[in-house]
Amino acid sequence: PDLLFDLVGRFVSSGKLDILDLGCGTGLAGARVHPFARTLTGVDLSSNMLKIARQRQIYDDLICGELVEFLGTRPKSFDMAIATDVFIYIGDLSRVFHGVRGALRDGGLFGFSVEASEEKDFVLRSTCRYAHSVTYLRKLAESHQFYVEAIESMVIRQQDGSDVVGYLAVLRSSLGCVC
């Protein structure tokens, strides 16, 4: 969450944003972006995780549900959507990108992390986590009318004492054009 916050922060011009935390879990990422928020909404599948997030007292709304389904219920409602360590559980991200694009206002930011793959668009690893290629992310951005502000390769976490390399991305919803 800290690395994504630092990257997203480069592109935030206001501190009064309606922010959506996708797969919010216990609220680690939400706590980082809270200073930018006018409102902060979190969505997660786990009611147990949401109980912990609720204790942080930073969210205006916490929803227990599947993120793609939720995205369809809030058209043009957010200025920013973030997702840290969520897309490792989703292979094909096209429905997610479509939903986020619909939920963001024009010019809204979409910041997220993925594990890095150089093989295919996405691949399921022996860890039972998905990794995504930068080519795939750029293709999804273009087809869903996002402008790529940044995609940076870096170590996103440690697992079993080893570095896990991933991409941090910040996309901006374009103003009705394919950029």
TALINNOR-V269811 format. One record per residue. N is the residue number from 1. RES is the residue in three letters. PSI is psi in radians with two decimals (NA if undefined). D_LAST is the distance of its C-alpha to the last C-alpha in Angstrom with 1 decimal. Layout:
BEGIN
N & RES & PSI & D_LAST
N & RES & PSI & D_LAST
END
This chain:
BEGIN
1 & PRO & -0.63 & 27.6
2 & ASP & -0.76 & 28.5
3 & LEU & -0.77 & 26.0
4 & LEU & -0.72 & 23.1
5 & PHE & -0.80 & 24.4
6 & ASP & -0.72 & 24.5
7 & LEU & -0.84 & 20.9
8 & VAL & -0.66 & 19.5
9 & GLY & -0.47 & 22.0
10 & ARG & -0.38 & 20.2
11 & PHE & 0.07 & 17.3
12 & VAL & 2.17 & 19.6
13 & SER & -0.17 & 20.7
14 & SER & 2.70 & 23.2
15 & GLY & 0.25 & 25.9
16 & LYS & 1.19 & 26.0
17 & LEU & 2.61 & 23.4
18 & ASP & 1.96 & 23.8
19 & ILE & 2.43 & 23.3
20 & LEU & 2.18 & 23.4
21 & ASP & 1.79 & 25.0
22 & LEU & 2.26 & 24.5
23 & GLY & 0.85 & 27.6
24 & CYS & -0.38 & 29.2
25 & GLY & -2.25 & 32.4
26 & THR & -0.03 & 34.9
27 & GLY & 0.31 & 32.5
28 & LEU & -0.83 & 32.0
29 & ALA & -0.69 & 28.3
30 & GLY & -0.68 & 29.0
31 & ALA & -0.59 & 31.6
32 & ARG & -0.72 & 29.3
33 & VAL & -0.15 & 26.6
34 & HIS & -0.66 & 29.3
35 & PRO & -0.40 & 29.6
36 & PHE & -0.17 & 26.1
37 & ALA & 2.35 & 27.0
38 & ARG & -0.81 & 28.3
39 & THR & 2.61 & 28.5
40 & LEU & 2.09 & 28.2
41 & THR & 2.34 & 28.1
42 & GLY & 2.50 & 28.8
43 & VAL & 2.38 & 28.9
44 & ASP & 2.68 & 30.8
45 & LEU & -0.48 & 32.9
46 & SER & 2.01 & 35.9
47 & SER & -0.53 & 38.2
48 & ASN & -0.71 & 40.1
49 & MET & -0.71 & 37.0
50 & LEU & -0.53 & 36.4
51 & LYS & -0.72 & 40.0
52 & ILE & -0.75 & 39.4
53 & ALA & -0.70 & 36.1
54 & ARG & -0.60 & 38.1
55 & GLN & -0.40 & 40.7
56 & ARG & -0.40 & 38.1
57 & GLN & 0.74 & 38.0
58 & ILE & -0.28 & 34.5
59 & TYR & 2.42 & 32.8
60 & ASP & -0.47 & 33.0
61 & ASP & 2.30 & 32.5
62 & LEU & 2.22 & 32.9
63 & ILE & 2.24 & 32.3
64 & CYS & 1.92 & 33.9
65 & GLY & 3.07 & 31.7
66 & GLU & 2.35 & 29.1
67 & LEU & -0.69 & 25.7
68 & VAL & -0.74 & 23.7
69 & GLU & -0.77 & 26.5
70 & PHE & -0.77 & 26.3
71 & LEU & -0.61 & 22.6
72 & GLY & -0.23 & 23.3
73 & THR & -0.10 & 25.9
74 & ARG & 1.12 & 23.9
75 & PRO & 2.37 & 21.0
76 & LYS & 0.73 & 19.2
77 & SER & -0.23 & 21.9
78 & PHE & 2.63 & 20.4
79 & ASP & -0.33 & 18.7
80 & MET & 2.47 & 18.6
81 & ALA & 2.36 & 19.3
82 & ILE & 2.66 & 20.9
83 & ALA & 1.94 & 22.5
84 & THR & 2.23 & 24.8
85 & ASP & 0.68 & 26.6
86 & VAL & -0.72 & 25.8
87 & PHE & -0.11 & 23.6
88 & ILE & -0.26 & 26.5
89 & TYR & 0.05 & 28.1
90 & ILE & 2.20 & 25.3
91 & GLY & -1.34 & 24.4
92 & ASP & 2.01 & 21.7
93 & LEU & 0.11 & 19.1
94 & SER & -0.70 & 17.3
95 & ARG & -0.61 & 19.4
96 & VAL & -0.85 & 18.9
97 & PHE & -0.73 & 15.1
98 & HIS & -0.80 & 15.6
99 & GLY & -0.74 & 18.3
100 & VAL & -0.74 & 16.7
101 & ARG & -0.71 & 13.6
102 & GLY & -0.55 & 16.4
103 & ALA & -0.35 & 18.6
104 & LEU & 2.54 & 16.2
105 & ARG & 2.78 & 16.0
106 & ASP & 2.33 & 12.9
107 & GLY & 0.01 & 12.1
108 & GLY & 2.72 & 14.2
109 & LEU & 2.53 & 14.5
110 & PHE & 1.86 & 15.1
111 & GLY & 2.35 & 17.5
112 & PHE & 2.91 & 19.4
113 & SER & 2.61 & 21.6
114 & VAL & 2.74 & 22.3
115 & GLU & 2.55 & 24.9
116 & ALA & 2.40 & 23.8
117 & SER & 2.45 & 24.3
118 & GLU & 0.00 & 24.1
119 & GLU & -1.15 & 25.6
120 & LYS & -3.03 & 23.5
121 & ASP & -0.89 & 20.5
122 & PHE & 2.68 & 23.1
123 & VAL & 2.45 & 26.8
124 & LEU & 2.12 & 29.7
125 & ARG & 2.96 & 31.9
126 & SER & -0.32 & 35.6
127 & THR & -0.03 & 35.1
128 & CYS & 0.48 & 33.7
129 & ARG & 2.57 & 30.4
130 & TYR & 2.59 & 27.0
131 & ALA & 2.59 & 25.0
132 & HIS & 2.58 & 21.4
133 & SER & 2.70 & 19.8
134 & VAL & -0.59 & 16.9
135 & THR & -0.75 & 15.6
136 & TYR & -0.79 & 15.8
137 & LEU & -0.74 & 14.1
138 & ARG & -0.69 & 11.0
139 & LYS & -0.78 & 11.3
140 & LEU & -0.72 & 11.8
141 & ALA & -0.85 & 8.9
142 & GLU & -0.78 & 6.5
143 & SER & -0.28 & 9.2
144 & HIS & 0.33 & 9.6
145 & GLN & 0.85 & 6.4
146 & PHE & 2.48 & 6.8
147 & TYR & 2.32 & 5.7
148 & VAL & 1.93 & 8.7
149 & GLU & -0.76 & 11.3
150 & ALA & 2.47 & 14.1
151 & ILE & 2.02 & 15.7
152 & GLU & 2.35 & 19.3
153 & SER & 2.32 & 22.2
154 & MET & 2.94 & 25.5
155 & VAL & 2.09 & 28.6
156 & ILE & -0.31 & 27.8
157 & ARG & 3.01 & 31.4
158 & GLN & 2.44 & 34.8
159 & GLN & 2.11 & 36.3
160 & ASP & 0.69 & 39.9
161 & GLY & 0.09 & 40.0
162 & SER & 2.60 & 37.1
163 & ASP & 2.41 & 33.7
164 & VAL & 2.01 & 30.8
165 & VAL & 2.41 & 27.7
166 & GLY & -3.01 & 24.3
167 & TYR & 2.40 & 20.8
168 & LEU & 2.31 & 19.8
169 & ALA & 2.53 & 16.2
170 & VAL & 2.10 & 14.5
171 & LEU & 2.71 & 11.1
172 & ARG & 2.28 & 10.0
173 & SER & 2.21 & 9.4
174 & SER & 2.85 & 6.9
175 & LEU & 1.12 & 9.1
176 & GLY & 0.17 & 9.2
177 & CYS & 2.75 & 6.0
178 & VAL & 2.00 & 3.8
179 & CYS & NA & 0.0
END
